[in-house]
């Protein structure tokens, strides 16, 4: 449950970019996260892209969450972008656990603003 987000300064997190091999599997996660945002009255922009597309998009986002199948690209991504980047845990990714992904994204953005 992501009720802690409802009590925290959610304004720190408004845009998440998901990156996977082709953008398809994270596209399903995006739909689920958009539903969560709508149901909880949050203005949250979430988009998915393939690993080849993040370089031209990252500037519009607060953080990048990376699918497990492209985790080998995380070091390279961290060098190329100026926002936090982290891998989504394999189990959370497979189960499309939006709650845990939101917690991860929020903690990334929160720690980068300290």
CNS distance restraints for C-alpha pairs under 8 A (distance, minus, plus):
assign (resid   1 and name CA) (resid  99 and name CA) 5.86 0.50 0.50
assign (resid   2 and name CA) (resid   6 and name CA) 7.40 0.50 0.50
assign (resid   2 and name CA) (resid  99 and name CA) 5.50 0.50 0.50
assign (resid   2 and name CA) (resid 100 and name CA) 7.95 0.50 0.50
assign (resid   2 and name CA) (resid 102 and name CA) 7.48 0.50 0.50
assign (resid   2 and name CA) (resid 103 and name CA) 7.22 0.50 0.50
assign (resid   3 and name CA) (resid   7 and name CA) 6.86 0.50 0.50
assign (resid   4 and name CA) (resid   8 and name CA) 6.14 0.50 0.50
assign (resid   5 and name CA) (resid   9 and name CA) 7.35 0.50 0.50
assign (resid   5 and name CA) (resid  10 and name CA) 6.09 0.50 0.50
assign (resid   5 and name CA) (resid 103 and name CA) 7.97 0.50 0.50
assign (resid   6 and name CA) (resid  10 and name CA) 7.13 0.50 0.50
assign (resid  10 and name CA) (resid  14 and name CA) 7.30 0.50 0.50
assign (resid  10 and name CA) (resid 106 and name CA) 7.87 0.50 0.50
assign (resid  12 and name CA) (resid 106 and name CA) 7.66 0.50 0.50
assign (resid  12 and name CA) (resid 109 and name CA) 6.59 0.50 0.50
assign (resid  12 and name CA) (resid 110 and name CA) 6.83 0.50 0.50
assign (resid  13 and name CA) (resid  44 and name CA) 7.60 0.50 0.50
assign (resid  13 and name CA) (resid  62 and name CA) 6.31 0.50 0.50
assign (resid  13 and name CA) (resid 105 and name CA) 7.56 0.50 0.50
assign (resid  13 and name CA) (resid 106 and name CA) 6.11 0.50 0.50
assign (resid  13 and name CA) (resid 109 and name CA) 6.47 0.50 0.50
assign (resid  14 and name CA) (resid  43 and name CA) 6.54 0.50 0.50
assign (resid  14 and name CA) (resid  44 and name CA) 4.73 0.50 0.50
assign (resid  14 and name CA) (resid  45 and name CA) 6.01 0.50 0.50
assign (resid  14 and name CA) (resid  61 and name CA) 7.79 0.50 0.50
assign (resid  14 and name CA) (resid  62 and name CA) 6.84 0.50 0.50
assign (resid  15 and name CA) (resid  44 and name CA) 5.79 0.50 0.50
assign (resid  15 and name CA) (resid  45 and name CA) 4.54 0.50 0.50
assign (resid  15 and name CA) (resid  46 and name CA) 5.68 0.50 0.50
assign (resid  15 and name CA) (resid  60 and name CA) 7.47 0.50 0.50
assign (resid  15 and name CA) (resid  61 and name CA) 4.86 0.50 0.50
assign (resid  15 and name CA) (resid  62 and name CA) 5.36 0.50 0.50
assign (resid  15 and name CA) (resid  63 and name CA) 7.19 0.50 0.50
assign (resid  16 and name CA) (resid  44 and name CA) 7.83 0.50 0.50
assign (resid  16 and name CA) (resid  45 and name CA) 6.34 0.50 0.50
assign (resid  16 and name CA) (resid  46 and name CA) 4.83 0.50 0.50
assign (resid  16 and name CA) (resid  47 and name CA) 6.60 0.50 0.50
assign (resid  16 and name CA) (resid  61 and name CA) 5.62 0.50 0.50
assign (resid  16 and name CA) (resid  62 and name CA) 5.95 0.50 0.50
assign (resid  16 and name CA) (resid  63 and name CA) 5.43 0.50 0.50
assign (resid  16 and name CA) (resid  64 and name CA) 6.00 0.50 0.50
assign (resid  16 and name CA) (resid  65 and name CA) 7.27 0.50 0.50
assign (resid  16 and name CA) (resid 105 and name CA) 7.42 0.50 0.50
assign (resid  17 and name CA) (resid  46 and name CA) 5.88 0.50 0.50
assign (resid  17 and name CA) (resid  47 and name CA) 5.13 0.50 0.50
assign (resid  17 and name CA) (resid  48 and name CA) 5.85 0.50 0.50
assign (resid  17 and name CA) (resid  49 and name CA) 7.45 0.50 0.50
assign (resid  17 and name CA) (resid  54 and name CA) 8.00 0.50 0.50
assign (resid  17 and name CA) (resid  58 and name CA) 7.12 0.50 0.50
assign (resid  17 and name CA) (resid  61 and name CA) 6.23 0.50 0.50
assign (resid  17 and name CA) (resid  62 and name CA) 7.89 0.50 0.50
assign (resid  17 and name CA) (resid  63 and name CA) 6.37 0.50 0.50
assign (resid  17 and name CA) (resid  64 and name CA) 4.78 0.50 0.50
assign (resid  17 and name CA) (resid  65 and name CA) 6.28 0.50 0.50
assign (resid  18 and name CA) (resid  23 and name CA) 7.80 0.50 0.50
assign (resid  18 and name CA) (resid  26 and name CA) 6.18 0.50 0.50
assign (resid  18 and name CA) (resid  30 and name CA) 7.82 0.50 0.50
assign (resid  18 and name CA) (resid  46 and name CA) 7.42 0.50 0.50
assign (resid  18 and name CA) (resid  47 and name CA) 6.07 0.50 0.50
assign (resid  18 and name CA) (resid  48 and name CA) 4.58 0.50 0.50
assign (resid  18 and name CA) (resid  49 and name CA) 6.29 0.50 0.50
assign (resid  18 and name CA) (resid  64 and name CA) 5.74 0.50 0.50
assign (resid  18 and name CA) (resid  65 and name CA) 4.88 0.50 0.50
assign (resid  18 and name CA) (resid  66 and name CA) 5.83 0.50 0.50
assign (resid  18 and name CA) (resid  67 and name CA) 7.38 0.50 0.50
assign (resid  19 and name CA) (resid  23 and name CA) 6.33 0.50 0.50
assign (resid  19 and name CA) (resid  26 and name CA) 6.89 0.50 0.50
assign (resid  19 and name CA) (resid  48 and name CA) 5.83 0.50 0.50
assign (resid  19 and name CA) (resid  49 and name CA) 5.12 0.50 0.50
assign (resid  19 and name CA) (resid  50 and name CA) 5.51 0.50 0.50
assign (resid  19 and name CA) (resid  51 and name CA) 5.67 0.50 0.50
assign (resid  19 and name CA) (resid  54 and name CA) 7.01 0.50 0.50
assign (resid  19 and name CA) (resid  64 and name CA) 7.05 0.50 0.50
assign (resid  19 and name CA) (resid  65 and name CA) 6.28 0.50 0.50
assign (resid  19 and name CA) (resid  66 and name CA) 4.81 0.50 0.50
assign (resid  19 and name CA) (resid  67 and name CA) 6.05 0.50 0.50
assign (resid  19 and name CA) (resid  70 and name CA) 7.97 0.50 0.50
assign (resid  20 and name CA) (resid  24 and name CA) 7.59 0.50 0.50
assign (resid  20 and name CA) (resid  25 and name CA) 7.12 0.50 0.50
assign (resid  20 and name CA) (resid  26 and name CA) 6.29 0.50 0.50
assign (resid  20 and name CA) (resid  48 and name CA) 7.68 0.50 0.50
assign (resid  20 and name CA) (resid  49 and name CA) 6.64 0.50 0.50
assign (resid  20 and name CA) (resid  50 and name CA) 5.17 0.50 0.50
assign (resid  20 and name CA) (resid  51 and name CA) 5.66 0.50 0.50
assign (resid  20 and name CA) (resid  66 and name CA) 6.03 0.50 0.50
assign (resid  20 and name CA) (resid  67 and name CA) 4.83 0.50 0.50
assign (resid  20 and name CA) (resid  68 and name CA) 7.64 0.50 0.50
assign (resid  20 and name CA) (resid  69 and name CA) 6.75 0.50 0.50
assign (resid  20 and name CA) (resid  70 and name CA) 6.00 0.50 0.50
assign (resid  21 and name CA) (resid  50 and name CA) 5.11 0.50 0.50
assign (resid  21 and name CA) (resid  51 and name CA) 5.41 0.50 0.50
assign (resid  21 and name CA) (resid  67 and name CA) 7.72 0.50 0.50
assign (resid  21 and name CA) (resid  69 and name CA) 6.67 0.50 0.50
assign (resid  21 and name CA) (resid  70 and name CA) 6.09 0.50 0.50
assign (resid  22 and name CA) (resid  49 and name CA) 6.63 0.50 0.50
assign (resid  22 and name CA) (resid  50 and name CA) 3.97 0.50 0.50
assign (resid  22 and name CA) (resid  51 and name CA) 6.60 0.50 0.50
assign (resid  23 and name CA) (resid  27 and name CA) 5.94 0.50 0.50
assign (resid  23 and name CA) (resid  48 and name CA) 5.31 0.50 0.50
assign (resid  23 and name CA) (resid  49 and name CA) 4.31 0.50 0.50
assign (resid  23 and name CA) (resid  50 and name CA) 4.26 0.50 0.50
assign (resid  23 and name CA) (resid  51 and name CA) 7.65 0.50 0.50
assign (resid  24 and name CA) (resid  28 and name CA) 6.97 0.50 0.50
assign (resid  24 and name CA) (resid  48 and name CA) 7.65 0.50 0.50
assign (resid  24 and name CA) (resid  49 and name CA) 7.89 0.50 0.50
assign (resid  24 and name CA) (resid  50 and name CA) 7.83 0.50 0.50
assign (resid  25 and name CA) (resid  29 and name CA) 7.00 0.50 0.50
assign (resid  26 and name CA) (resid  30 and name CA) 6.14 0.50 0.50
assign (resid  26 and name CA) (resid  48 and name CA) 5.70 0.50 0.50
assign (resid  26 and name CA) (resid  49 and name CA) 7.75 0.50 0.50
assign (resid  26 and name CA) (resid  67 and name CA) 7.28 0.50 0.50
assign (resid  27 and name CA) (resid  31 and name CA) 6.42 0.50 0.50
assign (resid  27 and name CA) (resid  47 and name CA) 7.37 0.50 0.50
assign (resid  27 and name CA) (resid  48 and name CA) 5.45 0.50 0.50
assign (resid  27 and name CA) (resid  49 and name CA) 8.00 0.50 0.50
assign (resid  28 and name CA) (resid  32 and name CA) 6.48 0.50 0.50
assign (resid  29 and name CA) (resid  33 and name CA) 6.09 0.50 0.50
assign (resid  29 and name CA) (resid  96 and name CA) 5.90 0.50 0.50
assign (resid  29 and name CA) (resid  98 and name CA) 7.20 0.50 0.50
assign (resid  30 and name CA) (resid  34 and name CA) 6.01 0.50 0.50
assign (resid  30 and name CA) (resid  46 and name CA) 5.88 0.50 0.50
assign (resid  30 and name CA) (resid  47 and name CA) 6.20 0.50 0.50
assign (resid  30 and name CA) (resid  48 and name CA) 6.72 0.50 0.50
assign (resid  31 and name CA) (resid  35 and name CA) 6.26 0.50 0.50
assign (resid  32 and name CA) (resid  36 and name CA) 6.37 0.50 0.50
assign (resid  32 and name CA) (resid  96 and name CA) 7.90 0.50 0.50
assign (resid  32 and name CA) (resid  98 and name CA) 7.09 0.50 0.50
assign (resid  33 and name CA) (resid  37 and name CA) 6.20 0.50 0.50
assign (resid  33 and name CA) (resid  46 and name CA) 7.39 0.50 0.50
assign (resid  33 and name CA) (resid  98 and name CA) 6.04 0.50 0.50
assign (resid  34 and name CA) (resid  38 and name CA) 6.15 0.50 0.50
assign (resid  34 and name CA) (resid  44 and name CA) 7.25 0.50 0.50
assign (resid  34 and name CA) (resid  45 and name CA) 7.56 0.50 0.50
assign (resid  34 and name CA) (resid  46 and name CA) 6.94 0.50 0.50
assign (resid  35 and name CA) (resid  39 and name CA) 6.13 0.50 0.50
assign (resid  36 and name CA) (resid  40 and name CA) 6.09 0.50 0.50
assign (resid  37 and name CA) (resid  41 and name CA) 5.88 0.50 0.50
assign (resid  37 and name CA) (resid  42 and name CA) 4.77 0.50 0.50
assign (resid  37 and name CA) (resid  43 and name CA) 6.62 0.50 0.50
assign (resid  37 and name CA) (resid  44 and name CA) 6.09 0.50 0.50
assign (resid  38 and name CA) (resid  42 and name CA) 6.26 0.50 0.50
assign (resid  38 and name CA) (resid  43 and name CA) 7.74 0.50 0.50
assign (resid  49 and name CA) (resid  53 and name CA) 5.72 0.50 0.50
assign (resid  49 and name CA) (resid  54 and name CA) 6.49 0.50 0.50
assign (resid  50 and name CA) (resid  54 and name CA) 7.12 0.50 0.50
assign (resid  51 and name CA) (resid  70 and name CA) 7.32 0.50 0.50
assign (resid  53 and name CA) (resid  57 and name CA) 6.83 0.50 0.50
assign (resid  54 and name CA) (resid  58 and name CA) 5.63 0.50 0.50
assign (resid  55 and name CA) (resid  80 and name CA) 7.46 0.50 0.50
assign (resid  55 and name CA) (resid  81 and name CA) 7.49 0.50 0.50
assign (resid  57 and name CA) (resid  61 and name CA) 7.70 0.50 0.50
assign (resid  58 and name CA) (resid  63 and name CA) 7.86 0.50 0.50
assign (resid  58 and name CA) (resid  64 and name CA) 7.50 0.50 0.50
assign (resid  58 and name CA) (resid  81 and name CA) 6.88 0.50 0.50
assign (resid  58 and name CA) (resid  83 and name CA) 7.73 0.50 0.50
assign (resid  59 and name CA) (resid  81 and name CA) 7.90 0.50 0.50
assign (resid  61 and name CA) (resid  83 and name CA) 7.75 0.50 0.50
assign (resid  62 and name CA) (resid  83 and name CA) 6.25 0.50 0.50
assign (resid  62 and name CA) (resid  84 and name CA) 7.38 0.50 0.50
assign (resid  62 and name CA) (resid 109 and name CA) 6.64 0.50 0.50
assign (resid  63 and name CA) (resid  83 and name CA) 5.44 0.50 0.50
assign (resid  63 and name CA) (resid  84 and name CA) 4.94 0.50 0.50
assign (resid  63 and name CA) (resid  85 and name CA) 5.91 0.50 0.50
assign (resid  63 and name CA) (resid 105 and name CA) 6.65 0.50 0.50
assign (resid  63 and name CA) (resid 108 and name CA) 7.17 0.50 0.50
assign (resid  63 and name CA) (resid 109 and name CA) 6.66 0.50 0.50
assign (resid  64 and name CA) (resid  83 and name CA) 7.34 0.50 0.50
assign (resid  64 and name CA) (resid  84 and name CA) 6.34 0.50 0.50
assign (resid  64 and name CA) (resid  85 and name CA) 4.72 0.50 0.50
assign (resid  64 and name CA) (resid  86 and name CA) 6.56 0.50 0.50
assign (resid  64 and name CA) (resid 105 and name CA) 7.86 0.50 0.50
assign (resid  65 and name CA) (resid  85 and name CA) 5.93 0.50 0.50
assign (resid  65 and name CA) (resid  86 and name CA) 5.24 0.50 0.50
assign (resid  65 and name CA) (resid  87 and name CA) 5.68 0.50 0.50
assign (resid  65 and name CA) (resid  88 and name CA) 6.09 0.50 0.50
assign (resid  65 and name CA) (resid 105 and name CA) 7.17 0.50 0.50
assign (resid  66 and name CA) (resid  70 and name CA) 6.81 0.50 0.50
assign (resid  66 and name CA) (resid  71 and name CA) 6.52 0.50 0.50
assign (resid  66 and name CA) (resid  74 and name CA) 7.52 0.50 0.50
assign (resid  66 and name CA) (resid  85 and name CA) 7.30 0.50 0.50
assign (resid  66 and name CA) (resid  86 and name CA) 6.03 0.50 0.50
assign (resid  66 and name CA) (resid  87 and name CA) 4.57 0.50 0.50
assign (resid  66 and name CA) (resid  88 and name CA) 5.76 0.50 0.50
assign (resid  67 and name CA) (resid  71 and name CA) 6.59 0.50 0.50
assign (resid  67 and name CA) (resid  87 and name CA) 6.07 0.50 0.50
assign (resid  67 and name CA) (resid  88 and name CA) 5.63 0.50 0.50
assign (resid  67 and name CA) (resid  89 and name CA) 7.99 0.50 0.50
assign (resid  67 and name CA) (resid  90 and name CA) 7.76 0.50 0.50
assign (resid  67 and name CA) (resid  93 and name CA) 6.92 0.50 0.50
assign (resid  68 and name CA) (resid  87 and name CA) 6.29 0.50 0.50
assign (resid  68 and name CA) (resid  88 and name CA) 6.29 0.50 0.50
assign (resid  68 and name CA) (resid  89 and name CA) 6.86 0.50 0.50
assign (resid  68 and name CA) (resid  90 and name CA) 5.75 0.50 0.50
assign (resid  68 and name CA) (resid  93 and name CA) 7.51 0.50 0.50
assign (resid  70 and name CA) (resid  74 and name CA) 7.59 0.50 0.50
assign (resid  71 and name CA) (resid  87 and name CA) 6.25 0.50 0.50
assign (resid  73 and name CA) (resid  77 and name CA) 6.11 0.50 0.50
assign (resid  74 and name CA) (resid  78 and name CA) 6.08 0.50 0.50
assign (resid  74 and name CA) (resid  85 and name CA) 7.05 0.50 0.50
assign (resid  74 and name CA) (resid  86 and name CA) 7.19 0.50 0.50
assign (resid  74 and name CA) (resid  87 and name CA) 7.51 0.50 0.50
assign (resid  75 and name CA) (resid  79 and name CA) 6.46 0.50 0.50
assign (resid  76 and name CA) (resid  80 and name CA) 6.41 0.50 0.50
assign (resid  77 and name CA) (resid  81 and name CA) 6.09 0.50 0.50
assign (resid  77 and name CA) (resid  85 and name CA) 7.35 0.50 0.50
assign (resid  78 and name CA) (resid  82 and name CA) 7.29 0.50 0.50
assign (resid  78 and name CA) (resid  83 and name CA) 7.78 0.50 0.50
assign (resid  78 and name CA) (resid  84 and name CA) 7.34 0.50 0.50
assign (resid  78 and name CA) (resid  85 and name CA) 6.26 0.50 0.50
assign (resid  84 and name CA) (resid 108 and name CA) 6.01 0.50 0.50
assign (resid  84 and name CA) (resid 109 and name CA) 6.78 0.50 0.50
assign (resid  84 and name CA) (resid 112 and name CA) 7.00 0.50 0.50
assign (resid  85 and name CA) (resid 108 and name CA) 7.68 0.50 0.50
assign (resid  86 and name CA) (resid 108 and name CA) 7.83 0.50 0.50
assign (resid  88 and name CA) (resid  92 and name CA) 6.73 0.50 0.50
assign (resid  88 and name CA) (resid  93 and name CA) 6.11 0.50 0.50
assign (resid  88 and name CA) (resid 101 and name CA) 6.72 0.50 0.50
assign (resid  88 and name CA) (resid 104 and name CA) 7.87 0.50 0.50
assign (resid  89 and name CA) (resid  93 and name CA) 6.06 0.50 0.50
assign (resid  90 and name CA) (resid  94 and name CA) 6.09 0.50 0.50
assign (resid  91 and name CA) (resid  95 and name CA) 6.04 0.50 0.50
assign (resid  92 and name CA) (resid  96 and name CA) 5.58 0.50 0.50
assign (resid  92 and name CA) (resid  97 and name CA) 4.76 0.50 0.50
assign (resid  92 and name CA) (resid  98 and name CA) 7.66 0.50 0.50
assign (resid  92 and name CA) (resid 100 and name CA) 6.78 0.50 0.50
assign (resid  92 and name CA) (resid 101 and name CA) 7.24 0.50 0.50
assign (resid  93 and name CA) (resid  97 and name CA) 6.50 0.50 0.50
assign (resid  97 and name CA) (resid 101 and name CA) 6.46 0.50 0.50
assign (resid  98 and name CA) (resid 102 and name CA) 6.00 0.50 0.50
assign (resid  99 and name CA) (resid 103 and name CA) 6.30 0.50 0.50
assign (resid 100 and name CA) (resid 104 and name CA) 6.16 0.50 0.50
assign (resid 101 and name CA) (resid 105 and name CA) 6.13 0.50 0.50
assign (resid 102 and name CA) (resid 106 and name CA) 5.93 0.50 0.50
assign (resid 103 and name CA) (resid 107 and name CA) 6.04 0.50 0.50
assign (resid 104 and name CA) (resid 108 and name CA) 6.19 0.50 0.50
assign (resid 105 and name CA) (resid 109 and name CA) 6.32 0.50 0.50
assign (resid 106 and name CA) (resid 110 and name CA) 5.92 0.50 0.50
assign (resid 107 and name CA) (resid 111 and name CA) 5.96 0.50 0.50
assign (resid 108 and name CA) (resid 112 and name CA) 6.21 0.50 0.50
assign (resid 109 and name CA) (resid 113 and name CA) 6.34 0.50 0.50
assign (resid 110 and name CA) (resid 114 and name CA) 6.62 0.50 0.50
